[in-house]
Each structure stands twice: as structure tokens, then as C-alpha cells.
Amino acid sequence: MIGACLRVSETIGLTWSDVDMKNREIHVDGQLVYYEGDEGYCFHDSETKTDAGIRDIPMTQMVYDAFRKQRELKMNLPETVPAVV
């Protein structure tokens, strides 16, 4: 999160489709928000607050290595464990 300069909501809202390892970019076009709804508190995926929030962030080597390691860990999980970025 720090190495990519992402907000917390943007970081927890990332999916693997947002991570472009080939071009070493992170595509930010949404976020995960926590709010009180009719059924209590819950998470909801949402668009960014402004159009300026939609952006492509180049990965530093440190961020690239972190995503590569996370992907390796994800591939070693049993299928019954839900995998998130």
C-alpha cells in the first residue's frame, strides 16, 4: 500500500485483474467501502470518489516483488480457502 501510494480503500478493493504484472502497473478504478446499510454494516465495492482517482500506477521493484510473492502464496493455497489480493 505504501510503496504504491494507494489509499486503504483502494488497496483492499484491488483484484488480480487490476494488477498488470507484464507492464508493471496497478489499475485503480474503484475501492472497497465500509458503510451502514439496511442490514447493518457491510463492505461494498464502489467507484472512486472522483474521476481523478481513476489512474494507472507504475510498480516499483519492491511493489512488483511483493505482488509476485503474493501470487506465489495464492497459488499454493488449497481451493477451499478464499483468495484475495
C-alpha positions in Angstrom: 0.0 0.0 0.0 2.7 2.4 0.9 5.0 1.6 -1.9 2.2 2.0 -4.5 0.8 5.2 -2.8 -2.7 3.7 -2.6 -5.4 4.6 -0.2 -6.6 1.9 2.2 -9.9 1.5 0.5 -8.2 1.3 -2.9 -5.8 -1.4 -1.6 -8.4 -3.6 -0.1 -10.5 -3.2 -3.2 -7.8 -4.5 -5.6 -8.3 -7.7 -7.5 -5.8 -9.6 -9.6 -7.4 -8.1 -12.8 -6.2 -4.7 -11.5 -2.6 -5.9 -11.3 -0.7 -5.9 -14.6 2.5 -7.7 -13.9 3.6 -7.7 -17.6 3.5 -3.9 -17.8 4.2 -3.4 -14.1 1.2 -1.3 -13.5 -1.7 -1.2 -11.0 -5.0 -0.1 -12.5 -7.1 1.8 -9.9 -10.7 2.3 -10.8 -12.6 1.5 -7.6 -12.4 1.0 -3.9 -14.0 -1.1 -1.1 -16.0 0.9 1.3 -17.5 0.0 4.7 -20.9 1.5 5.4 -24.1 1.1 7.4 -26.9 -0.2 5.3 -30.3 -1.6 5.9 -28.9 -4.9 7.0 -26.2 -3.4 9.2 -22.5 -2.7 8.5 -21.1 -4.2 5.3 -18.4 -3.8 2.6 -19.3 -2.7 -0.8 -17.2 -2.2 -3.9 -17.5 1.4 -5.2 -16.2 3.7 -7.9 -13.5 6.2 -6.8 -14.8 9.4 -5.2 -13.6 11.5 -8.2 -12.5 10.8 -11.8 -9.0 11.9 -10.7 -9.0 8.7 -8.6 -9.0 6.5 -11.7 -5.4 6.0 -12.6 -2.6 3.7 -13.5 0.3 3.5 -11.0 3.7 2.2 -12.1 5.1 -0.5 -9.8 8.5 -0.1 -8.2 10.6 -3.1 -7.9 9.6 -3.5 -4.3 5.9 -3.5 -5.2 6.4 -5.9 -8.1 8.3 -8.3 -5.8 5.5 -8.1 -3.2 2.8 -8.9 -5.8 4.9 -11.7 -7.2 5.4 -13.3 -3.8 1.6 -12.8 -3.0 0.7 -14.6 -6.3 3.1 -17.5 -5.4 1.4 -17.8 -2.0 -2.0 -17.7 -3.5 -1.2 -20.5 -6.0 -0.1 -22.7 -3.0 -3.4 -22.3 -1.2 -6.0 -25.1 -1.2 -9.1 -24.3 -3.3 -11.3 -24.2 -0.2 -9.6 -21.1 1.1 -10.9 -17.8 -0.4 -8.1 -15.9 -2.0 -7.8 -12.2 -2.1 -5.1 -9.9 -3.3 
